[in-house]
């Protein structure tokens, strides 16, 4: 049985007042836990050393989106007035 299952099983056995105390305690634990900073996308791919000129990037983007429908109203059932 997982820890979360055990906690939930025991939580259901408590009175509503004690359940509220547990919820408040969990909130204080969550609030006191330091958050790790997110890595930037630039840093995640820096080790690949990709050096692509802007023109190549723009051309690849144009090719990728060339077949994307410009008018989505017919495909999605959206009615434009």
C-alpha positions, 0 to 999 in steps of 0.5 A: 500500500502506498503512503498516500493510500495509507494517509487517506485511509487513516484520514477518513477514520478521523473526526471532521475537526481532526481532519481540519487540523490535518489539512491545516498542518499539511498547508503549513508544510507545503507553504514552508517547503522551498520551491526549486527554481525552474531551469530556463529552456535556453539552459536545458539545450545549451550543451547541444551547441546548435548554431542556426542562423535566423533565416534557417529558423524562420524558413523551418517555421514557415515549412512547419506551419505551411499546411496549418488551416488558417480558418478554423471555423469549419474544422472546429464547428465554431460559428463566426458572426 
